[in-house]
């Protein structure tokens, strides 16, 4: 079963309240998304740590409901 865009957004915003989250369905199939997450709590974290935190927020959905996620993260400027 594919993941809905709204479910992906909800999982990220629940873990990172106040984050600016932009989701794009890359293939129109609910399996391949791009996510851009801008969050103050990323400040002081390496890019790898930021990505690990987002993947952890997805609670094991990668490889199951969510086949591919093109992830970019940033701190507010």
N, CA, C and O of each residue as an XYZ file, in Angstrom:
308
protein
N       0.842     -1.191      0.000
C       0.000      0.000      0.000
C       0.881      1.247      0.000
O       1.840      1.335      0.767
N       0.563      2.184     -0.840
C       1.338      3.418     -0.961
C       0.998      4.380      0.183
O      -0.065      4.301      0.798
N       1.916      5.263      0.433
C       1.730      6.272      1.483
C       1.104      7.517      0.860
O       1.471      7.919     -0.244
N       0.178      8.108      1.559
C      -0.425      9.349      1.082
C       0.464     10.524      1.458
O       1.150     10.501      2.480
N       0.441     11.545      0.622
C       1.220     12.762      0.872
C       0.866     13.360      2.235
O       1.749     13.806      2.967
N      -0.420     13.369      2.574
C      -0.874     13.929      3.850
C      -0.307     13.147      5.029
O       0.025     13.734      6.059
N      -0.192     11.824      4.887
C       0.368     11.003      5.966
C       1.859     11.268      6.147
O       2.363     11.309      7.269
N       2.550     11.447      5.035
C       3.980     11.762      5.095
C       4.190     13.108      5.791
O       5.035     13.232      6.678
N       3.415     14.109      5.380
C       3.508     15.445      5.990
C       3.191     15.372      7.485
O       3.881     15.986      8.299
N       2.141     14.618      7.847
C       1.738     14.505      9.248
C       2.832     13.851     10.090
O       3.093     14.290     11.210
N       3.468     12.817      9.567
C       4.531     12.140     10.318
C       5.685     13.091     10.595
O       6.253     13.085     11.687
N       6.031     13.910      9.606
C       7.152     14.843      9.776
C       6.770     15.991     10.700
O       7.542     16.345     11.591
N       5.593     16.578     10.504
C       5.214     17.730     11.334
C       4.921     17.326     12.779
O       5.075     18.144     13.685
N       4.507     16.093     13.008
C       4.316     15.625     14.376
C       5.659     15.551     15.100
O       5.766     15.922     16.269
N       6.669     15.073     14.403
C       8.001     14.950     15.005
C       8.712     16.291     15.112
O       9.540     16.491     16.000
N       8.388     17.210     14.205
C       9.064     18.511     14.165
C       8.032     19.633     14.121
O       7.826     20.248     13.074
N       7.376     19.905     15.269
C       6.361     20.960     15.304
C       6.951     22.300     14.850
O       8.057     22.668     15.246
N       6.215     23.004     14.035
C       6.663     24.305     13.545
C       7.549     24.228     12.321
O       7.941     25.259     11.774
N       7.871     23.024     11.882
C       8.714     22.881     10.690
C       7.946     23.308      9.450
O       6.726     23.162      9.376
N       8.673     23.833      8.485
C       8.117     24.127      7.171
C       8.387     22.895      6.310
O       9.542     22.568      6.040
N       7.340     22.222      5.885
C       7.477     20.951      5.161
C       6.835     21.083      3.782
O       5.656     21.416      3.661
N       7.625     20.818      2.754
C       7.140     20.827      1.382
C       7.279     19.413      0.834
O       8.376     18.854      0.822
N       6.175     18.837      0.383
C       6.167     17.472     -0.144
C       5.797     17.524     -1.627
O       4.863     18.225     -2.019
N       6.534     16.780     -2.440
C       6.228     16.660     -3.858
C       6.152     15.182     -4.212
O       7.070     14.420     -3.907
N       5.068     14.776     -4.852
C       4.934     13.401     -5.345
C       5.660     13.365     -6.690
O       5.172     13.918     -7.675
N       6.819     12.717     -6.732
C       7.685     12.773     -7.905
C       7.174     11.975     -9.092
O       7.417     12.352    -10.239
N       6.468     10.877     -8.837
C       6.044     10.008     -9.929
C       4.531      9.899    -10.048
O       4.029      9.255    -10.969
N       3.801     10.518     -9.132
C       2.345     10.433     -9.161
C       1.809      9.083     -8.718
O       0.644      8.761     -8.950
N       2.676      8.284     -8.070
C       2.276      6.928     -7.691
C       2.178      6.716     -6.181
O       1.852      5.618     -5.730
N       2.458      7.764     -5.395
C       2.401      7.630     -3.948
C       3.548      6.825     -3.365
O       3.525      6.491     -2.181
N       4.542      6.510     -4.167
C       5.697      5.735     -3.712
C       6.998      6.527     -3.730
O       7.942      6.191     -3.015
N       7.050      7.571     -4.537
C       8.286      8.327     -4.732
C       8.013      9.799     -4.429
O       7.338     10.489     -5.194
N       8.545     10.265     -3.306
C       8.314     11.639     -2.880
C       9.620     12.391     -2.714
O      10.680     11.797     -2.515
N       9.523     13.696     -2.797
C      10.593     14.589     -2.378
C      10.045     15.360     -1.183
O       8.894     15.796     -1.192
N      10.870     15.523     -0.160
C      10.471     16.300      1.010
C      11.561     17.308      1.321
O      12.744     16.970      1.366
N      11.152     18.543      1.534
C      12.067     19.601      1.966
C      11.574     20.046      3.335
O      10.446     20.518      3.474
N      12.428     19.892      4.347
C      12.040     20.184      5.725
C      12.961     21.265      6.274
O      14.177     21.088      6.330
N      12.374     22.382      6.676
C      13.119     23.488      7.274
C      12.687     23.574      8.729
O      11.512     23.793      9.024
N      13.652     23.398      9.648
C      13.286     23.322     11.052
C      14.396     23.888     11.941
O      15.577     23.595     11.755
N      13.987     24.693     12.896
C      14.941     25.287     13.837
C      15.657     24.219     14.663
O      16.817     24.403     15.033
N      14.988     23.115     14.954
C      15.619     22.088     15.791
C      16.797     21.403     15.090
O      17.546     20.661     15.726
N      16.966     21.646     13.789
C      18.118     21.097     13.067
C      19.398     21.896     13.345
O      20.495     21.435     13.031
N      19.263     23.072     13.924
C      20.435     23.927     14.155
C      21.458     23.179     15.010
O      21.123     22.616     16.052
N      22.709     23.185     14.552
C      23.787     22.522     15.268
C      23.959     21.051     14.899
O      24.917     20.408     15.330
N      23.034     20.520     14.105
C      23.114     19.122     13.676
C      23.786     19.051     12.305
O      23.630     19.956     11.485
N      24.532     17.977     12.062
C      25.066     17.762     10.721
C      23.918     17.427      9.783
O      22.829     17.069     10.232
N      24.155     17.540      8.495
C      23.124     17.204      7.508
C      22.725     15.735      7.661
O      21.545     15.396      7.571
N      23.708     14.868      7.893
C      23.416     13.441      8.077
C      22.517     13.240      9.297
O      21.564     12.464      9.235
N      22.802     13.919     10.392
C      21.983     13.807     11.602
C      20.561     14.322     11.350
O      19.594     13.749     11.851
N      20.441     15.395     10.576
C      19.126     15.930     10.232
C      18.315     14.890      9.466
O      17.142     14.661      9.759
N      18.954     14.267      8.486
C      18.261     13.264      7.667
C      17.885     12.046      8.505
O      16.786     11.509      8.366
N      18.790     11.614      9.370
C      18.487     10.472     10.243
C      17.290     10.780     11.132
O      16.457      9.907     11.375
N      17.199     12.017     11.621
C      16.076     12.409     12.481
C      14.756     12.342     11.711
O      13.745     11.892     12.250
N      14.764     12.787     10.457
C      13.541     12.734      9.652
C      13.166     11.283      9.363
O      12.001     10.908      9.492
N      14.144     10.464      8.974
C      13.848      9.052      8.712
C      13.324      8.356      9.965
O      12.430      7.514      9.879
N      13.873      8.701     11.123
C      13.387      8.121     12.385
C      11.926      8.511     12.627
O      11.144      7.716     13.148
N      11.566      9.741     12.243
C      10.191     10.212     12.413
C       9.213      9.420     11.543
O       8.017      9.371     11.832
N       9.722      8.809     10.489
C       8.854      8.040      9.594
C       8.561      6.652     10.143
O       7.762      5.912      9.568
N       9.193      6.299     11.235
C       8.862      5.083     11.966
C       8.894      3.803     11.152
O       7.987      2.979     11.269
N       9.902      3.618     10.342
C      10.041      2.371      9.607
C       9.205      2.263      8.345
O       9.096      1.181      7.769
N       8.618      3.357      7.911
C       7.796      3.308      6.691
C       8.636      3.213      5.419
O       8.145      2.768      4.382
N       9.913      3.635      5.498
C      10.795      3.548      4.327
C      10.955      2.085      3.938
O      11.185      1.222      4.786
N      10.829      1.821      2.642
C      10.951      0.453      2.157
C       9.643     -0.322      2.222
O       9.522     -1.401      1.641
N       8.671      0.230      2.928
C       7.353     -0.407      3.002
C       6.348      0.460      2.270
O       6.239      0.414      1.044
N       5.603      1.264      3.054
C       4.621      2.178      2.453
C       5.285      3.201      1.550
O       4.708      3.638      0.554
N       6.509      3.580      1.910
C       7.233      4.639      1.203
C       8.458      4.038      0.541
O       9.407      3.640      1.217
N       8.435      3.973     -0.772
C       9.519      3.326     -1.506
C      10.753      4.219     -1.602
O      11.872      3.755     -1.381
N      10.559      5.490     -1.930
C      11.701      6.384     -2.125
C      11.379      7.779     -1.615
O      10.275      8.289     -1.807
N      12.359      8.386     -0.963
C      12.209      9.750     -0.462
C      13.468     10.538     -0.780
O      14.552     10.238     -0.279
N      13.308     11.542     -1.614
C      14.396     12.470     -1.917
C      14.301     13.569     -0.858
O      13.408     14.414     -0.920
N      15.204     13.558      0.098
C      15.100     14.419      1.274
C      16.125     15.540      1.249
O      17.309     15.312      1.002
N      15.655     16.752      1.508
C      16.548     17.878      1.756
C      16.099     18.523      3.059
O      14.903     18.610      3.340
N      17.062     18.973      3.849
C      16.766     19.617      5.125
C      17.543     20.918      5.212
O      18.561     21.101      4.545
N      17.043     21.815      6.047
C      17.699     23.102      6.238
C      17.248     23.704      7.555
O      16.249     23.289      8.142
N      18.008     24.694      8.008
C      17.581     25.485      9.160
C      17.051     26.807      8.635
O      17.473     27.252      7.568
N      16.145     27.444      9.349
C      15.614     28.736      8.865
C      16.746     29.753      8.768
O      17.658     29.775      9.594
N      16.664     30.589      7.746
C      17.703     31.624      7.570
C      17.322     32.899      8.283
O      18.072     33.875      8.246
